């Protein structure tokens, strides 16, 4: 998805359009046959110009759609975290995204490589981790300023998902269990520092 378009204007409407595009892409992938941006746009009920504002490359859309089908929505993830403390919610969210990354490592790596190959243009991604963590944060009374809450969400995001997996596995040479343990310890330490100063 293109950064400059999504950052301007009505973000909720743009997110809905993005979701319509991904749902149409899912249906086309499931059906088989030719997969083009034009066919996805037609299936989503949007114009060709609109789809090109979100995706300039069918490979990026295809790779993202595969992962989107395998990923629960932030709202679904938060339902599993409705009981307990904010710390427990953050750790549960981390566990979900780290397991998702491990279970779909090849698909995530392919997606990242397609993104990086697209004319050195970094596309906006779904930002599910940020939305999920922000949703959890909104449910609790937290003794932090709005700016501190945002920073905490951003830092917590660094400790989950495919990027964290790549660093702990490829750079640090940790196995799956060591990777999970280090990332959990890191998030726990961050939360203790933020809430128990």
C-alpha positions in Angstrom: 0.0 0.0 0.0 1.4 3.4 -0.8 2.4 5.6 2.1 1.6 9.0 0.7 -1.9 8.2 -0.1 -2.9 6.5 3.2 -1.3 9.1 5.4 -3.6 11.9 3.9 -7.2 12.3 4.6 -9.9 9.8 5.9 -7.9 6.9 7.4 -10.9 4.9 8.5 -12.4 5.0 5.0 -9.0 4.1 3.5 -8.7 1.2 5.8 -12.1 -0.1 4.8 -11.2 0.2 1.1 -8.0 -1.6 1.8 -9.9 -4.4 3.5 -12.3 -4.6 0.5 -9.3 -5.0 -1.8 -7.8 -7.8 0.3 -11.2 -9.6 0.5 -11.6 -9.4 -3.3 -8.0 -10.6 -3.7 -8.7 -13.6 -1.4 -11.8 -14.6 -3.4 -9.8 -14.4 -6.7 -6.9 -16.4 -5.3 -9.3 -19.0 -4.0 -11.1 -19.2 -7.3 -7.9 -19.5 -9.3 -7.3 -18.1 -12.8 -5.7 -14.8 -13.8 -4.9 -12.5 -10.9 -4.5 -8.8 -11.9 -5.0 -5.5 -10.2 -7.8 -4.7 -12.6 -9.7 -8.0 -11.8 -9.3 -7.3 -8.1 -10.6 -3.8 -8.5 -13.6 -5.0 -10.4 -14.3 -7.7 -7.8 -14.0 -5.1 -5.0 -16.3 -2.6 -6.7 -13.7 0.1 -7.0 -12.0 1.9 -9.9 -8.7 0.9 -11.4 -7.3 4.3 -10.3 -8.3 3.6 -6.7 -6.6 0.2 -6.5 -3.4 1.7 -7.9 -3.4 4.2 -5.0 -3.1 1.3 -2.7 -1.1 -1.3 -4.7 1.1 -0.6 -7.7 2.1 -4.2 -8.0 0.0 -7.4 -8.1 2.8 -9.4 -6.4 2.6 -7.2 -3.4 -1.1 -7.5 -3.2 -1.0 -11.2 -3.7 1.6 -11.7 -1.0 -0.3 -9.5 1.4 -3.6 -11.2 0.7 -2.1 -14.6 1.5 -0.9 -13.3 4.9 -4.1 -11.4 5.5 -6.1 -14.6 5.2 -4.0 -16.2 7.9 -4.1 -13.3 10.4 -6.8 -12.6 12.9 -8.2 -9.0 13.1 -7.1 -6.9 16.1 -10.6 -7.1 17.5 -10.5 -10.9 17.4 -7.1 -11.0 19.1 -8.2 -8.6 21.8 -11.2 -10.9 22.6 -8.7 -13.5 23.8 -7.1 -10.8 26.0 -10.2 -9.5 27.7 -9.3 -10.8 31.2 -6.2 -9.9 33.2 -3.8 -7.0 33.4 -2.5 -4.8 30.6 0.9 -6.6 30.9 -0.8 -9.9 30.4 -2.7 -8.6 27.4 0.6 -7.3 25.8 2.3 -10.6 26.4 -0.7 -12.5 24.9 -0.7 -10.2 21.9 3.1 -10.8 21.5 2.6 -14.6 21.7 0.0 -14.5 19.0 2.1 -12.4 16.6 5.3 -14.3 17.2 3.6 -17.6 16.7 2.0 -16.3 13.5 5.4 -15.2 12.3 6.9 -18.6 13.1 4.0 -20.5 11.5 4.1 -18.4 8.3 7.8 -17.5 8.2 8.3 -18.3 4.5 5.2 -16.3 3.5 6.2 -13.3 5.6 9.8 -13.4 4.2 8.4 -13.5 0.6 6.1 -10.6 1.4 9.0 -8.5 2.7 11.2 -9.4 -0.3 8.4 -8.4 -2.7 7.9 -5.1 -0.8 11.6 -4.3 -0.8 12.0 -5.1 -4.5 9.3 -2.7 -5.6 11.4 0.1 -7.0 12.9 0.8 -3.5 9.5 2.1 -2.5 8.5 1.1 1.0 4.8 0.4 1.1 2.5 1.0 4.1 1.6 -2.3 5.7 -1.5 -3.2 7.7 -0.2 -2.0 11.0 -2.2 -4.7 12.9 0.3 -4.9 15.7 0.0 -1.2 16.4 -3.8 -1.3 16.2 -4.0 -4.4 18.5 -1.6 -3.0 21.1 -3.4 0.4 21.0 -6.7 -1.3 21.5 -5.4 -3.1 24.5 -3.9 0.1 25.9 -7.3 1.9 25.5 -9.0 -0.6 27.7 -6.9 0.1 30.8 -6.2 3.1 33.0 -2.5 3.7 32.3 -0.4 6.2 34.2 1.3 7.4 31.1 0.8 10.5 28.8 -0.6 10.0 25.4 2.9 10.4 23.9 4.3 7.8 26.2 1.5 5.4 25.4 2.3 5.7 21.7 6.0 5.2 22.3 5.3 2.1 24.4 3.1 0.7 21.7 5.9 1.3 19.1 8.6 -0.3 21.2 6.4 -3.3 22.0 5.8 -3.7 18.3 9.5 -4.1 17.8 9.4 -7.3 20.0 6.9 -9.2 17.9 6.3 -10.3 14.4 8.5 -11.2 11.5 11.0 -8.5 11.9 11.7 -9.6 15.5 11.9 -13.2 14.3 14.4 -12.3 11.6 16.7 -10.4 14.0 16.6 -13.1 16.7 16.9 -16.0 14.3 19.2 -14.6 11.5 21.3 -12.1 13.4 21.4 -13.5 16.9 21.3 -17.2 15.8 18.7 -18.2 18.3 16.4 -21.2 17.8 12.6 -20.9 18.0 12.3 -21.4 21.7 15.2 -19.1 22.5 13.8 -16.4 20.2 10.4 -16.5 21.9 12.0 -16.5 25.4 14.2 -13.5 24.6 11.4 -11.5 23.1 9.0 -12.3 25.9 11.7 -11.3 28.5 12.4 -8.0 26.5 8.7 -7.0 26.4 8.2 -8.0 30.1 11.2 -5.8 31.0 9.9 -2.9 29.0 6.5 -3.1 30.6 8.0 -3.3 34.1 10.1 -0.2 33.4 7.1 1.7 31.9 4.6 0.9 34.6 6.6 0.4 37.8 9.0 3.3 37.8 
